[in-house]
Amino acid sequence: MTSIAAHPQRNTIRIQLRQNIVLKKLEAKYWDELEPKIEIVDYAKGAMLVTQGSEAMEQFFILEGILKRVVGNSEGKEMILRLAAESDMDTSYAAWRLNTPTPYSIVALTNARVAKIPMETWVEFLEQHHEAKNVFEYEVMSLMSEVMAHTITLHLLDAPGRLARFARKHADLMERIPKKELAAYLNITPETLSRVKPRD
């Protein structure tokens, strides 16, 4: 982990943070307060940022790469709930507020660089800056709505319909996600994905 000030790419990182879906609306005067609380971490593909059931909670702002939110059962079967890339975020905020362990894992689907902050520290910052809190909580609600819509999609749409919806909602990710991971997200086999995916 490296602080922003000590990072060799700190100028690029500062620009990336200001493009984040939550932080881009943060007033300039608050950056000096927030920046020292943030650590920059590089994760290799497959690295676990949060383990399902963990009580150690953090806030993540994605600078580079793609993260996936995954839930698994005792038999080892997994379901991908959500994918997120640059300028997006992921969080354990709801679990923090409910005082429960995080009910999912967050995993680096590709090599990824994130800015992270302990949840307790992030919440303390939000409590002092209510405009930022309102923006953040709106994005958390949007995130939860997205996960719910995806889950419903898996029940209501067939394989071509699921793929079409993903292509419409996440056109920027279509060619960046390995076929195996995309098939898992859509809850279909890679063979079915190959059959229904339009040829280039």
N, C-alpha and C positions, 0 to 999 in steps of 0.2 A: 504494500500500500504506500502511496505517495501523496503528500499534500499537493494542492494545485500550485502553490507558490514555488515548491521545489521541483515540480515536474518539468522536464526539458521541453515539452510541448504545451506549456501552460497557456500560451496565447491562443492556440487553436482550441484547447479545452474550454477556455472562457467563452469563446465564440459559440462552441457547440452547446454549452450550458444555457446560453441566452436564447438558443433556438428551441429549447425544450418546451414541451406542451404546457408544463406548469410554470417553469421559471421565466419564460419569455415575458410574462406579465408582471414580474417582480420589479418594483421600483428600484431605480439605480442606487439610491441611498442605502438600500438594505444588503447590497452585495458584499460590502466590506465586512458586515456582520456574519453573513452566511458562509462565505468562501472558506474561512479557516476550519469550519466544522466538517468539510467535505474531504473525503479520501478518494483517490483515483486508483482503480484496480483493473488489471488485465486478467481475463479468464480464458483458458483454453477451451476449445470445443468440448462439450460434455461435462464441463466443471459445474459443480453444484454451488449455487449462490445461497440458496435457502433449502433446508431439508424439511420435508413434510413432517409435522409434529414438533418442529423446533419452537422454542420459546425465546430465542435470540432473534430479534426483529430489526430490520433495516429498511431504509428507503433507497431505491435505486433509480438513477437517471441514466438512460442509455446514451452513450456517446458514439459507439461504433458496434456493429454486429447485431445479432438477433438473440433474444431470450425467449424461452418457452415456459409457461406455467403448466405444471403437470400434477395430476393426482393419481395415486396408485392404491391398489387394494392389497390384502395380505397374500394373495396368490401371485403377486407380481405383475398383474395386468395394469397398464397405464392408459390414461386418457389425457391428451393435450387440451387444456382449457383455453389457452390464449397464446398468441405470438405477438412480440413487440420488438420494434427496431429503433433506429436512431430517432432522436427527438421525443421518444415516448418514455414511459416509466414503468416500473413495477414496484409493488409495495406489500407490506404486511400490516397495513394501517387498520383494516377492519378487524383483524385478529387482535391487534393491540387494544382497540377500543372495546372489544368484547371480552378482553382478558382471557383469551383462549390460545392454544398453540396454533401456529400457522397450518391451515388445513391442506396445503399443497406445497410442492417443491418449485423452485425457480432454477432453471438450468440454462447454461449457455448452449444454444443450438448451433451457433458458429463461434469462432473466436470473437471475443467481445471485450470492449472497454466500457466500464461504467463509473459513474460518480456515485458514491454511496455515503450515507449518513445514518448513524444509529437512530432508531425510531424515537427513542426518548428525547434525543437532541432535536430531531426534526419537529416533533410535537411541541416542544418548548418554544421553538422558533415560530411555529404557526400560531401559538396562543398569544404571541406578542404582536402578530401581524395579521389582522383578521381578513384583510383583503386577499392576502396570499392563501390563507386558510380556506376561504370561500372558493377560490379557483381550484385549489387542490382537491377539496371534498367533492366538487362538481366532477372533476376528472375521475376520482375514485368511483363515484356513482356511474359514470359513463362506462368505466372499465367493467364494473359488475354487471351492468346491463348487456355489455358486449359478450361476456361469458355466458350469460343466460340465453341470449339470442343464438349463440353458437350451439349450445346444448339442445335447444329446441330444434334447430336446423337438422341436427343429426337424427332426430326422430321423425321429422316431417318431410324431408327432402330425400330423393334418391341420389345415387352417386353423381350423375351429371348435374343435378340441381345444386348439390353441395359444392362441387367444383366451380360452377358458374357463379355462385354467391361469393366464394372466396376470391375469384378473379375480379369480381366487381368491387369488393370491399378492400382487397389487398393486392391490387395490380402490381404495386411496387415490390412485393415480396415473391411473386409467382416464380421467377427464375432464380431466386436466391436461396430457396429452400430445397434441400435434398429431397428427391422423390419419396424416399422412405418416410421422412418426417412429415411431408405434406399428406401422404396417404394416412399416416397415423392421426394427424389433426382432423382429417375428414372421416376417420373411422372406416376406411376401406382398405383393401389390400393394394400393394404396389402394382399388381397385375391389373386390377380393376382401374386404378388411376391411369395406367398406360393405355388402357382401352378407351377411356372416356376423354382423356386429355387431347385437345386438338393438336394436330401435327403442325410444326412450324413451316 
